[in-house]
Amino acid sequence: MADNIPDLSAVDASTRSRLEDLAIAIHSKLADPTVAQRFGRKWLDQHDQARRVIWMHAPSTFERPKQAGPRMVAGVATRTIWYRLEAFEAHIYADSDGDADLLLDYLVAAAALIEPSFVARGYDWQSDQPNQAGETTRTQKIVLRGTFTLPVLDMIKVPRRVQSASSVVGTIQPDDSVLPEPMS
């Protein structure tokens, strides 16, 4: 990998999107260091490595949850108020049709293992397309389209753990009262 091109996992986690975090997790499942990964449209014209995956956001939407009620996340009761249907495109490049086809299968399998809400929406072969100068990249390309269903949690009135000056540990409830936890 070229030194001037950052790997997704090297980007500060606080600046990454949820899709970028999923892409990093999926890439780790591939267990193939010869497959580079990038995020964003600006990398589509960079042909520094034949085997690569370029992740891009696609127009997405929201939907209401099908059931209501809290769920436990890291020991705190939270409530899903919406779902983000996070659409994406993964541009898969390889040296041959067979390699591109295999990378597509690996990517779909890894995505399904990492995030059970993954849905593959389709794919297109775009092999050996000429660029703006009329030159071909001599690589095979498949564009995978898919979605992840990601919960949007009620972050405004989420019960949270607190410790008061009297060393009483408890959880703030939706009505702002404190439910004490037993001392251990």
N, C-alpha and C positions, 0 to 999 in steps of 0.2 A: 504494500500500500504506500502511495506517495506520502512524503512527510508533510506536505502542505495541505493535505486533505484530511479533515478530522473524521474519526470514527464516531458513530452516534453515541457509543457508550462513554466517550471522553467528554461529552457535553455535560455541563452542570445540570444535575437532576431538577433543580428548581426552575430551569428555563425550558425544560422539555415538555411537550404535550403528552397527553395520555396515549395517543397513537404512537409517538416516538418511544415511550416506555414499552409498549406492547411489541414494537418492532425489535427493540433490543432483546427482549425475552424470547421472541420467536427466532431471531438470529442465533441466540445461544443454543437453541435446540437443534439447529442445523449441524452443529459440531464440525463445521468445515471452514477452516481459516482462510481458504482461498476465495471465498465468496465475500466480497466487500459489500457494505451497505451504506447508503446515504439517505438523507431526508430532504426533500424539496425539489421543485422544478428546475432550479439552477444547475443541478447535477446531471440533467438529461443529456447535455451536450459534452460532458466530460467522459472520455473513453480511455481512462488511465488503466482500467483493469477489465478484462473480458468478462469474467464471472462476477456479476454484481446485482444487487437489488436496490432500486431507488423507490422509496416510499413517498407518497404524496396524499395530502388530504383531498377528498372529493366532496361535492355538495352533500350535506348531511341534513338530518332532521331530528325531531323529538317525538316521543310518544308517551302517553300516560301509563303508569304501572297497572298491571292487571289485578293486583291484589294490594291491599293497604296494610298498614301495621308496621311496627318497628322490627328491626333485626339487629343483632349484635355485631359490631365491628370493633375489633381490638378492645373488647370488654365494655363498649359503650353502646347503648341503644340508639340506633339511627333509623331514619325513615327515608325510603326512596320516594321522591316526589315526582320525578320524571325519569325517562330513559333517553340517553343520547344514542341515536342510531348513527354511529361514527363510520362514515363511508370512506374508503381509501382506494388507491390504485397502487399496486406494487409492480414496477417495471423490472422484469427479470431478463438479464442479459447472459448469454453463454456463447461458447465457441461453436456449438453444433445444435441441430434440432433435438437430438437425443438428450444432450446435456440440459438444454433449456426445458425440455419436457420433464426430466427428472427433477430439476430444481423447482418447477411448478408444483409437482407432487409433494416434495419435501416441505415446501413453504405452506401448502394447504394443511398437511398433516401437523406440522409444528404449530400453526395458528390454532387449529382445533384443540391441540393438547394444552396450549398456554391459556386460551380463553374459550370456554365452552359456548359462549354466545356468538362465536365467529360463524358467519355465513358467507360462503363463496358465491358471488353473484354472476360470475362468468369470467371468460378470458378471451383475448384476441391474440393471434399470431401477427407480429409486425416485423417480419424478418428482413434483414438487409435493406432497410429503408434508406434512400439517399437523403443526406442532410441538405442544408440550404445551399451549399456550394456544389451540390450534385455528386458528392463523394459518398460511398457506402462505408459503413463501419465494419463490415465483414463479421458481424456477430448476429446471432439469432435473438429475437426479442419476443417476449410474451408479456402482455399486460393483464394482470390479475385484478379483478374488481371484487371487493368484499365489504362487509360491514361487521362491526362489533357493537353489541348492545351494552352500553355502559351506564350504570346507575348515577343519577344526580341526587345526592343526599340533601336532606334538610339541614343545611349548615347554619341556619339562623338561630334556631332554638334547640340545638343538639345538646342533650344532657352531657355534662363534662365533669371529670373528676376534679375536686378541689381539696385543698387543705387549709383550714382556718388557723387563726392564731392560737386556738385552744387545742391544736393537734387533732381535731376531729376530721377524719377523712370521710367523704361522702360523694354523692352524685347529685348534681343540680337537676331537678325535674323540670318538665315543661312549664309548670306554674311558678318556677323560680324558687321553690322550697328545696331544702337539702335533705336527702335521704342518707342518714349516717350508715357507714359500713362498720361491721364489727372489727374491733381491734384484734390484731393477731399476735 
